[in-house]
Amino acid sequence: MALALARARRGRGRTFPNPSVGAVVFRGDRVLGAGTTRPAGGAHAEIAALQAAERAHGKRALRGAEMAVTLEPCCHTGRTPPCTRAILNAGLRRVWVGMRDPNHPVRGRGLAALRRGGVRVELGVRAEQCREHHRGFVSLCERGRPWVTLKLAATLDGRIATRTGESRWITGSPARRAVHRLRAGVDAVAVGSETALADDPELTARVGRRIAHRPVRVLFDSRLRVPRTSKLYTQARSHPTWVVCGARAAGRRAAEAAGVRLLSAPLRDGHVDVEAGLAVLGEAGLTHLLVEGGGNLAASLLRAQLVDEIHWFVAPALLGGDARPALGSLAIEKLAQAVALEDVRMRRVGSDWHLEARVAAKARRGGTR
């Protein structure tokens, strides 16, 4: 199962709306084949592992072998045939499963289909690790929205730009490389219109100058204020870009002509209702969303208890009270209302610090772990 989890991690951010599953076919301590879920429409991990084992050892070697898989095999026909049928046809004798499929219409049915076919099923191997890896898919199935990771980079006094707006670069290159690694493991990266107007970001995951991953770029822009000359629009045909906006926003036709996908959400106080916006993104299949700013979008998500995880990069510098804050208003009047963090970890990245934490269950809705 450890090897299956390692294979599953290879596919993070590249398989939505399917979860990134890992599977290993083995006999005793000998690995016959391993697989990772391929992009939507491609083979699931179980099929990929069976195919790899058959190519390497022949079909007969599969009979009586075993499989470890991070998530319950599917038993229904979608874009691909049922994985349970392929497992039964291959003649495997036992399947070790990390966790049940959290999608309630299919939950447990794959396990039952295997057992009816004479396959011994062992459930709950490294269950916590598997649930942690599949937390985005779990969130989508149980809460109807993607897992939300909030990333912020600020000075020690919590500022993201000088009073004149200069922000590049608050943190050093090692911290920026860490951010690109975060981007490489998610379905989508989101910003608000204020960040798009100020920074004109590309929101790709890069290694040096090479683009390693193109997550969906999500722009929260209620009134479609961001100009069509921005990179989010000019690169939309090669880098998928989704814009969450009001249903009556002016310029919708021009935005769609530029190649972006518009997702309509109701407004609240003139801005996109973030809870509804996340629900729309969930309906579109996103399982893990990395939010990179700005301060008002971040504060809106925190106020609505919709942030699950925080990555805060802290630079050893001070900009003062007239500089721009990392967060907008949280409308907190009592200390007991503060957003509490748990499972806090800190590490050095160059001259900066990287704080990683979960938002405490009382400060987020659903509390999926």
Sequence and secondary structure as in RCSB ss.txt:
>XXXX:A:sequence
MALALARARRGRGRTFPNPSVGAVVFRGDRVLGAGTTRPAGGAHAEIAALQAAERAHGKRALRGAEMAVTLEPCC
HTGRTPPCTRAILNAGLRRVWVGMRDPNHPVRGRGLAALRRGGVRVELGVRAEQCREHHRGFVSLCERGRPWVTL
KLAATLDGRIATRTGESRWITGSPARRAVHRLRAGVDAVAVGSETALADDPELTARVGRRIAHRPVRVLFDSRLR
VPRTSKLYTQARSHPTWVVCGARAAGRRAAEAAGVRLLSAPLRDGHVDVEAGLAVLGEAGLTHLLVEGGGNLAAS
LLRAQLVDEIHWFVAPALLGGDARPALGSLAIEKLAQAVALEDVRMRRVGSDWHLEARVAAKARRGGTR
>XXXX:A:secstr
 HHHHHHHHHTTTSSTTS   EEEEEETTEEEEEEE  STTS  HHHHHHHHHHHHH GGGGTT EEEESS    
S SSS  HHHHHHHHT SEEEESS    TTTTTHHHHHHHHTT EEEE TTHHHHHHHTHHHHHHHHHSS EEEE
EEEEETTSEEE TT   TTSS HHHHHHHHHHHHTSSEEEEEHHHHHHH     EEETTEEEE  EEEEE TT  
S TTSHHHHTTTTS EEEEE TT TTHHHHHHTT EEEE  EETTEE HHHHHHHHHHTT  EEEE   HHHHHH
HHHTT   EEEEEEES    TTSEESS      SGGGS  EEEEEEEEETTEEEEEEEE GGGSSS   
